[in-house]
Amino acid sequence: MNPTRLCSRRHFLHANGFGLGSLALAWLLRRDGLLAAPMKPHVDGPLRFDLLPKPPHFAPKAKAMISLFMMGGPSQMDLFDPKPMLTKYDGQVFPGEIKYDNLAQASAKVFGSPWTFTPRGECGMELSELLPKLGEVADDITLIRSMHSGVNNHAQALYAINNGRILRGRPALGSWLTYGLGSETQELPAYMVLAHPAGLPTFDAEHYTNGWLPALYQGTLIRPTEPRILNLDPPAALAGQPQARQLELLKSFNESHLATHPGELDLQARIASYELAAKMQTAAKEALDISNEPGSIKKLYGIDDPKTRDYATRCLIARRLIERGVRFVQVLNSGQSWDHHGSLISALPKNCIAVDQPSAALLTDLKQRGLLDTTVVHWGGEMGRLPVLQNDVGRDKCGRDHNTYGFSQWVAGGGFKRGHVHGETDEWGQHAVKDVVHHYDWHATLLQCFGLDHTRLTYTRNGLNASLTDGQDARVVQEILA
């Protein structure tokens, strides 16, 4: 055969690619479900993200959450979990095994709590004398005494309790909630973080990172002093109609630019942030201003007392924010101020004085406004403490080392039981031994209150569906739900 009469590959593809045969083949493949899906831009997740309200998977109990996060690890056996064995064997050698985080200052001596516990409320919940105001609202909370994450370092424990795994870079809880549900306000950020005047906690932005979720779901940090948000006021020459016309023009430019870059999530987030900033000029200033709150409310929170004023102000602002449709508010302390490796006898009471009245007042205020039923209030840190003393150089100097194998936190409102104690640690307060709540169980249960199935709230990245609890045998702890 004459090779010049053979059809070249290029000629064959050209002839058949534009012929009726290729159209027929495509029709047959589509009919039989064998045709590949059309190509889309390479984007993880949906092509468009916003903060508009989204329907939950099922009817929710909660609409908003306030997280009072105590970075450092509050001592459960001195605040929430009384252990007579510690008092009985105070100063003696601990009979079991201890996993220390700080070997240099380690001791095997039992450290009995210096404070007494008494039953509080009609429920009879035993609480430390260091938390007198919390005792007044004991009938409104669920106290979980069996928390467990099992990683004794602050960073990994923080990641576990805040983003579901011990690895950094994953979305925080507030980001998951705003991603799954959006926001009930379009004039304020859906996720807001109230910082301490002395600075952010250790691992600062890791507390409110969006991780690999779109940047739109990152927490917005609010300054601890006035002005709490900078540059909200426009220049005098732009105030009113000039600024409105300018913003309309910018909006048209942004929409045109976005249309030419479909699926660019960072661009979407920037545009959404700029649009939100304009709306915040009025809404944020009003929401963050407590000057018009009644004197009785300010006194309830403790704003009239220098020892409680800062935390009281931030708790009151948190209530005002969720009242205006913000989905998630986190109130942070500075550094690792609950990390009492030493001087626990003087440091722990000081911390409790600062937060006890404002935290309890927040529950009272929400309840009297009819908001507690739909608002989850959480109080706790990333870990607890050990039953033995640390830094054995005198009772006034000693403290407790880390413990993530059994610690306490409390939660109220939003579908949780009231006046309820869940779980137990062993007789030393070291290990959770009954009705254990792992950090991923806590997350699954919390999402349940918001009407979200933790197995269905997912985000596609690198071809896989990731979730807050993925890869872990999480269960919804029905025993603490109302």
Secondary structure, DSSP 8 states (H G I E B T S, - for coil): --GGGS--HHHHHHHHHTSHHHHHHHHHHHHTT-S--------SS-S----S----SS--S-SEEEEEE-TT---HHHHT---HHHHHTTTSB-SS----S-GGG---BB---SS-EEEETTTTEEEETT-HHHHHTGGGEEEEEEEE----SHHHHHHHHHHSSSSTTS--HHHHHHHHH--S-SSS-SEEEE-BTTB-BTTGGGGS--TTS-GGGS-EEE-SSSSSSTT-S--TTTTTHHHHHHHHHHHHHHHHHHHTSTT-HHHHHHHHHHHHHHHHHHHHHHHT--TTS-HHHHHHHTTTSTTTHHHHHHHHHHHHHHHTT-SEEEEE-SBTTT--SB-HHHHHHHHHHHHHHHHHHHHHHHHHTT-GGGEEEEEE-S-EE-SB-BS-S-TTTBB--EE-SSEEEEEESTTB-SSEEE-EE-TTSSSEEES-EEHHHHHHHHHHHTT--TTT-EEEETTEEEETTTTS-----GGGB-
